[in-house]
Amino acid sequence: MIVIDLNRIISDLNYINQHQTNALVTANTNLPIIRQLIKQINANLTKLQVTEQTINQQEKKIHQLLMNLIHDIKIPLAVAMGYSQLLARQTDNPDQTTIKRITSNLKAVNYYLHHLTDFNLIQAQAEKLKIQPTNLSQLLEGELLNFYDELTTKKITVQLEIDENIQLATDQALMKRIIQNLISNWLKYATQTATVQLKEADDSHVALTFSNQTSASITNIEQLTNRFFTTDTAHTYQNTGLGLSIVQSLTTAIGGKMKLTAGDHTFQVSLLLRRTMPAMRTL
């Protein structure tokens, strides 16, 4: 009877460990020692459940706090950046050096705010993806056009190899963030030329590739998806090492895969995206 009861307890614990459940251990026995064991196990399970609920509630509060802070910062930041740009256009202004410093610091705040938005987006969207038919060709071209002025200022020549009318079912908000972060990666690291390719990989997958020339060869490619790792030892705000980590997380969230390759002064990010979404994945 003891062996039967212990096997029942083990079976219950295996189920509880493998599923999201509030179930407790049960057994049909009157043996005092087994009843006492079950009581202590259930006490621990209940304590863990309460702790998990508390953590989840705290995470939701932090998530909401971040959303409120981001919203509250965005408006005054946009106004401040607008005024700094107006002052920068006044060529006769004697304080151009100071204005440039102000503008640079405002851009730094905007950069960090952008990544705070991304992390918030990852947390929110991973649980409730909004899957809809998407013309990835048009979406990609639209985002590239939005960055045209910045790419031109950086003197980066972009070569487009985009097949027309590539369709897939995905979360458009996450897909836009992926593309924006990859273009931002160009702005930080690309030199002279960059290439984007979009084509059908097979009947069920789409291949999206961003590649560029770099000023130096990359030797630590396996670490580039680690949060806060960067090849920039000066620790400037442009190089916090967040971009590729975010791209990988967002790509995983929509059921895709990311691969990094590097050669002699070249770097490439390859995404393999499903045409239809698989079962929900967690980050």
C-alpha positions in Angstrom: 0.0 0.0 0.0 2.9 2.4 0.8 4.5 1.7 -2.6 1.1 2.3 -4.3 0.6 5.6 -2.4 4.2 6.8 -3.2 3.7 6.0 -6.9 0.5 8.0 -6.8 2.3 11.0 -5.2 5.2 10.8 -7.8 2.7 10.7 -10.6 0.8 13.8 -9.3 4.1 15.6 -8.9 5.2 14.8 -12.4 2.0 16.2 -13.8 2.2 19.3 -11.6 5.8 20.0 -12.7 5.0 19.6 -16.4 1.8 21.7 -16.5 0.6 25.2 -15.4 -1.9 24.1 -12.8 -3.0 24.7 -9.2 -3.5 21.0 -8.6 -2.3 19.4 -5.3 -1.1 15.9 -4.5 -3.8 13.4 -3.6 -3.8 9.8 -2.4 -6.4 7.3 -1.2 -4.8 6.2 2.1 -5.3 6.2 5.8 -1.7 5.6 6.7 -0.6 8.5 9.0 2.9 8.8 7.6 1.6 9.1 4.0 -1.1 11.6 5.0 1.6 13.7 6.8 3.8 13.5 3.7 1.0 14.7 1.5 0.1 17.5 3.9 3.7 18.8 3.9 4.0 18.5 0.1 0.7 20.4 -0.5 1.8 23.1 2.0 4.9 23.7 -0.1 2.9 23.6 -3.4 0.4 26.1 -2.0 3.2 28.4 -0.9 4.9 28.3 -4.3 1.5 29.0 -6.0 1.0 32.1 -3.8 4.5 33.3 -4.5 4.1 32.8 -8.2 0.8 34.8 -8.2 2.5 37.6 -6.2 5.4 37.7 -8.7 3.0 37.8 -11.7 1.0 40.7 -10.1 4.3 42.6 -9.5 5.4 42.0 -13.1 2.1 43.4 -14.3 2.5 46.5 -12.1 6.0 47.0 -13.4 4.9 46.5 -17.0 2.1 49.1 -16.5 4.6 51.5 -14.8 6.9 51.2 -17.7 4.1 52.0 -20.2 3.1 55.0 -18.2 6.7 56.3 -17.9 7.4 55.8 -21.6 4.2 57.7 -22.5 5.1 60.5 -20.1 8.6 60.9 -21.4 7.8 60.7 -25.1 5.9 63.9 -25.4 8.3 66.3 -23.7 11.2 64.6 -25.4 9.7 65.1 -28.8 9.1 68.8 -28.0 12.7 69.2 -26.7 14.1 67.5 -29.8 12.0 69.7 -32.1 13.3 72.9 -30.4 16.9 71.7 -30.6 16.5 71.0 -34.3 15.1 74.5 -34.9 18.0 76.1 -33.0 20.5 74.0 -35.0 19.1 75.4 -38.2 19.9 78.9 -37.1 23.4 79.1 -38.6 24.0 82.5 -37.0 23.4 81.2 -33.5 26.7 81.5 -31.6 25.9 78.6 -29.3 26.0 75.8 -32.0 28.4 73.7 -29.9 26.1 73.7 -27.0 23.1 73.0 -29.2 24.9 70.0 -30.7 25.6 68.6 -27.2 22.0 69.1 -26.2 20.8 67.4 -29.4 23.2 64.5 -28.8 22.0 63.9 -25.3 18.4 64.1 -26.4 19.1 61.5 -29.0 20.7 59.3 -26.3 17.5 59.5 -24.2 15.4 58.7 -27.3 17.6 55.7 -28.0 17.2 54.2 -24.5 13.5 55.0 -24.7 13.2 53.1 -27.9 14.7 50.0 -26.3 12.5 50.3 -23.3 9.5 50.3 -25.7 10.9 47.2 -27.3 11.3 45.3 -24.1 7.8 46.3 -23.0 6.6 45.2 -26.4 8.2 41.8 -26.1 6.6 41.2 -22.7 3.2 42.3 -23.8 3.1 40.8 -27.3 4.6 37.4 -26.4 1.4 36.5 -24.6 -1.1 37.9 -27.2 0.2 38.0 -30.7 -2.1 39.7 -33.2 -1.6 37.5 -36.3 -2.9 38.9 -39.6 -2.1 38.5 -43.3 0.9 40.7 -44.1 2.5 41.8 -47.3 6.1 41.7 -46.1 7.5 43.2 -49.3 5.5 46.4 -48.8 6.1 46.5 -45.1 9.9 46.2 -45.6 10.0 48.8 -48.4 8.0 51.2 -46.2 10.3 50.9 -43.2 13.4 51.4 -45.5 11.8 54.5 -46.9 11.3 55.9 -43.3 15.0 55.5 -42.7 16.1 57.0 -46.1 17.3 60.3 -44.7 19.3 58.8 -41.9 20.9 56.2 -44.2 21.8 58.9 -46.7 23.3 61.1 -43.9 25.5 58.1 -42.9 26.5 57.7 -46.6 25.3 54.1 -46.7 24.2 52.8 -50.1 21.4 50.3 -49.8 21.0 47.6 -52.4 17.5 46.1 -52.6 16.8 42.5 -53.6 13.1 42.3 -52.6 10.8 39.9 -54.3 7.3 41.4 -54.9 4.2 40.4 -53.0 5.8 38.1 -50.4 2.9 37.2 -48.1 2.9 35.6 -44.6 0.7 35.6 -41.5 2.5 37.4 -38.6 2.3 40.1 -36.0 2.9 43.3 -37.9 4.0 45.3 -34.8 6.7 42.8 -34.0 7.7 42.5 -37.6 8.1 46.3 -37.9 10.3 46.3 -34.7 12.5 43.5 -36.1 13.1 45.5 -39.4 13.6 48.8 -37.5 16.2 47.3 -35.2 18.1 45.7 -38.2 18.1 49.0 -40.0 19.3 50.7 -36.8 22.1 48.1 -36.7 23.2 49.4 -40.2 23.2 53.0 -38.9 25.6 52.0 -36.1 27.9 49.6 -37.8 27.6 49.6 -41.6 30.1 51.3 -43.8 29.6 52.2 -47.5 27.1 49.5 -48.6 24.3 47.4 -47.1 22.0 44.9 -48.7 18.5 43.6 -47.9 17.2 40.4 -49.5 13.6 39.1 -49.2 12.6 35.9 -51.0 10.8 32.6 -50.7 12.9 30.0 -49.0 10.4 27.1 -49.6 6.7 26.5 -49.6 6.4 27.2 -45.9 9.2 29.7 -45.2 10.3 33.2 -46.2 14.0 34.3 -46.0 14.9 37.9 -44.9 18.5 38.8 -44.9 20.3 42.0 -43.8 24.0 42.3 -44.7 26.5 45.1 -44.6 30.2 46.0 -44.8 31.9 46.7 -41.5 34.9 48.9 -40.6 36.5 45.9 -38.8 36.2 42.1 -38.8 33.9 40.6 -36.2 35.5 37.8 -34.2 33.0 37.3 -31.3 29.8 36.6 -33.3 28.5 34.0 -30.9 28.2 36.7 -28.2 26.3 39.4 -30.2 22.9 38.2 -29.1 23.8 38.5 -25.4 22.0 41.4 -23.9 24.3 44.4 -23.3 27.3 42.8 -25.1 28.8 45.2 -27.6 31.9 45.4 -29.7 32.2 49.1 -28.7 34.6 49.5 -25.8 33.8 53.3 -25.5 30.3 52.5 -24.3 28.6 55.2 -26.3 24.8 55.3 -26.2 24.6 54.1 -29.8 26.2 50.7 -28.9 24.5 49.2 -25.8 24.3 45.8 -27.4 20.6 45.5 -27.2 19.5 45.5 -30.9 20.3 41.9 -31.9 19.1 40.5 -28.6 15.8 42.1 -29.2 15.7 40.9 -32.8 16.3 37.4 -31.7 13.6 37.5 -29.0 11.0 39.1 -31.4 11.9 36.6 -34.2 11.4 33.7 -31.8 8.1 35.1 -30.6 6.7 35.0 -34.2 8.0 31.5 -34.7 11.1 32.3 -36.8 14.8 31.6 -36.5 17.8 34.0 -36.6 21.3 33.2 -37.8 24.4 35.5 -37.7 27.4 35.1 -40.0 30.5 37.3 -40.4 33.4 37.4 -42.8 36.2 39.7 -43.7 34.7 43.1 -43.0 31.2 41.7 -43.6 28.2 40.9 -41.3 24.9 39.3 -42.1 21.7 38.6 -40.2 19.5 35.9 -41.7 15.9 35.4 -40.6 13.8 32.3 -41.6 10.2 33.2 -41.1 7.2 30.9 -41.2 4.4 31.7 -43.6 1.9 30.7 -41.0 2.3 30.9 -37.2 3.0 27.7 -35.2 1.8 27.1 -31.7 2.5 29.9 -29.3 6.1 30.2 -28.1 7.5 31.8 -25.0 10.6 34.0 -25.0 
